Amino acid sequence: MEDRDSKQLTVTIAGRPYPLKIKANDESVIRKIVKEVNEKVNRFQLAYPNREKQDCLAMALLAYAVDLHKASSQPDSFSSELSGQLSRINALLDEALS
């Protein structure tokens, strides 16, 4: 990452600051994700008030990992639908040109 395209940013996750060096154009996405992570940690803290913040952070991380795994292991329904439609159009064109 080149220095002219990078930027220093400190984010706070679960009450702890983390300094980052990021691409300048990624800042808004990173801030949005940090906000979502903190909200998820807070929800776990409300659901499990006897747990330490570190435990809630670990549970939030696990929830994101499960969501990511599910998303990557299932074919994208939009892509599958689009692929099927393109195949039908291709077959119709082949039939029309024959």
GILINNOR-V72407 format. One line per field, one symbol per residue. ss: DSSP state (~ for helix, > for strand, _ for the rest). psi: psi as a letter, one per 40 degrees, with the letter a starting at -180 (. if undefined). burial: + if it has 24 or more other ideal C-beta (glycine too) atoms within 12 Angstrom, else -. Layout:
# GILINNOR-V72407
ss->???
psi->???
burial->???
This chain:
# GILINNOR-V72407
ss->__~~~>>>>>>>>__>>>>>>>>~~~~~~~~~~~~~~~~~~~~~~~~_____~~~~~~~~~~~~~~~~~~~~~___~~~~~~~~~~~~~~~~~~~~~_
psi->hiddeiihhhihhfehihhihihdeedddddddddddddddddddddgeeiiddddddddddddddddddddehihdddddddddddddddddddde.
burial->----------+-++-------------------+--++-++--+-----------++-++--------------------------------------
